[in-house]
Amino acid sequence: QVTLKESGPGILQPSQTLSLTCTFSGFSLSTYGMGVGWIRQPSGKGLEWLANIWWDDDKYYNPSLKNRLTISKDTSNNQAFLKITNVDTADTATYYCARIDPLLSVDYWGQGVMVTVSS
Amino acid sequence: DTVLTQSPALAVSPGERVTISCRASESVSTRMHWYQQKPGQQPKLLIYGASNLESGVPARFSGSGSGTDFTLTIDPVEANDTATYFCQQSWNDPTFGGGTKLELK
């Protein structure tokens, strides 16, 4: 049974760095073809693909946010991480961790963690 | 960016057939996927690779299309299909459509 769960700070101030953790089970990020990604959704709005990381440590970043994003993984502890630097109110959203399949569809989603950027 | 355009909303009666469309600004081959999102929940994968039904998803759901025009069909629609449906392409940098909110009459 595949599960993913996100954790994060809840609220942070503009210009700070957002650090998110995804803890997953039911699969291994050391398995060929496996990937984990981060997708966000502002309240009442659409979805935005942020970044993903593959079993071989290959990484993809959304070009519009690339300079601010860092994705990483800890395979031995079944975790993936995302950092977003210099946040502002536009980064307020629910952030989802997701398992990515080789077609780059999302076959499993976490429940999401809400992040608010406010001064 | 590959822009995916969806109609904002549809209203149908239970038992009817509904088609939800997604048009891409450039060809995405068959790298189109569909998700269902109910209020307060995470999205759920329904269809991958344009026409492949995800395991555990009822056969009432089907997908078709290639290139720039894609369709998600629900036949027949049931009351608990009330949700927002998103398309997503993965041929280019991954992007999502704006979503189609399906309401039941």
Interface residues (C-beta under 8 A of the other chain):
Chain A: G46 L47 E48 W49 N62 P63 S64 Y96 D101 L103 L104 S105 V106 D107 W109 G110 Q111 G112
Chain B: D1 R31 H33 Y35 Q42 P43 K44 L45 Y48 G49 E54 F86 Q88 S90 D93 P94 T95 F96 G97 G98 G99
